[in-house]
Amino acid sequence: MTVTRPGRFRLAASLLAALATALALPAAAQDTEDAAPEPALSVELNAADAVEGSCRLTFLVRNDLGADLSSLALETVVLTGDGAVERLTLFDFRELPQDRPRVRQFDLAGLDCADAGQVLINGVSSCDGAGLEPGACMAGLALSSRTEIGLIG
């Protein structure tokens, strides 16, 4: 005759319940993340090319802020490889439709691309779109670079 102990069953049941809960939590968290992506304004420095005594910077921009932008201008600082400020300028990305990538190019006269170490997005000069909160462009800014020149902010 086998004698069972109720305490063992309670312990096993508690462990199984804890395990089931632990396994379910990451899946629930992932469902929440997949359902509501964060608003973003993706700016990628896609290319840097020497063109007639200038450095042409090519950006790929995607507006996922939830509204068309009628204007976007970014305060930009070009830094040398040593970190010194080479110039301050404004990049006018113009209008950016919602959920559509756009390419914008800016020629920096007198700059050798090899002398540029980083491009700093220092701030947002203008960000206009119907229903956008103030600061939405800066808060949603996601920066990346496919070049040897870093894009920081």
N, C-alpha and C positions, 0 to 999 in steps of 0.2 A: 504494500500500500504506500502510495506517494503522498507526502504531506506538502501542501502548497503554502507559501507564505504571502499574504496579501501585500506586504510592503514591497516585495520584489516587483509585483505587477504594477503597483503605483509608480515606482521608480522607472520601470521600462516605459510605461505610458507617458510619463512626464518627459523623458528623454526623446521619445518619438514625436511628441507634440512640439518640443523645442526645435528639433531638427526640421520638421515640416515648416514651422514659422520662419526659421532662418533661411531655408531654401526659397520660400515664397517672397521674402522682402526684396532681394535684388531684382527679381522679375517684375515686381510691382513698380519699383523705382525706375527701371528701364522703360516700362510702358509710359510712365509719366514724362520722362525725358523725350521719348519719341513723339509723344502727342503734341508737345508745345515747345518748338525750338525757340531759342532766344532771338529777339530781333538783332540783326547785325547789318553792318555796313562794311563789307569786305573790300580791302584795298590791297592789291598785290603789285609790287614793283616787278613787272614781267620781263623787262629788257632795258639795257642801257647801251646806246650805240653812239659812236662818234659820227657826227654829221656836220660837215662844213664849219669846222671850228667851234662846234657846240657839242654838248652831251645831251642826247635825246633820251629822256626817260619815258618809258611806255608803261602805263598802269592798266591793269584789268580790275574793274570795279563792279561790285554786285550789291545792289540795294535790296536788302531783306528787312527793312524797317517797318513794313506794313503800309506804306503810302509812297506814291510817286514823289520824287524830289524835284521841285522846280529850279532849285539851285543848290550847289554844294561848292564851297571854296574852303580850302585847307591852308592854314598858316604853316609854312614849310621852311625848315632850316637844313641847308646842305652842310654836312660836316666832312672835313678831310679825313684821311686815314689815321691821322694823329689826334683827331677829335676837335680840331680847331674849327670855328665857324667860318665857312667859306662865303655863304650868303644867306640872307633871309628873303623869302619870296612867298607869293600867294599862288597856289595852283587852283584854277577855276575849272572844276569838273562839270560845270553847267548842269543841265537837267539829267536826272537818272531815274528811269522808270523802275517800278517795283518788280522784283523777281526776274530782271533781265540784265545780263552782263553787258558792260560797255567798256570800250578801250579809249583811253585818253593819252595824248602825248604832249610833253612839254620839253622845249629846247632851252637849255641853259647855256647862253652865249659865253664863249671864252672859257668854258670849263672842260678840262680833259676828264673823261669818265674814270680814268685810272686814278685820278686825284680825289674822287669822291669815295668816302669810306662808309658814310651812313646818310640817310635822309630821315630827319626827325619831323614827325607831324606834331607841331607845337600847340595846335589848337584848331578850332573850327571858326572860320570867319563868318560863313553863312551856311545855313542848313534850313531850307524852306520846303515844307510839304504839308498838305492838308491833314490836320489832326495830329501832327507830331508834337510831342512834349518838348519843351526847351531842354537842350542837352542830349537829345536822343541820338544824334549823329556821333557825338564824342563818346557817349556811354556804349554805343553799339560797335564802335570801331574795332575791326579785326585786321591786323596788319601782317603781311608776309612778303617775302622777296624770293624771286627765282634767280637773282643776280648775286654778284659778289658784293654789291652795295647793300647794306642792311637797311631795313625799313623799321623804324622804331617810333614809339609814341607813348 
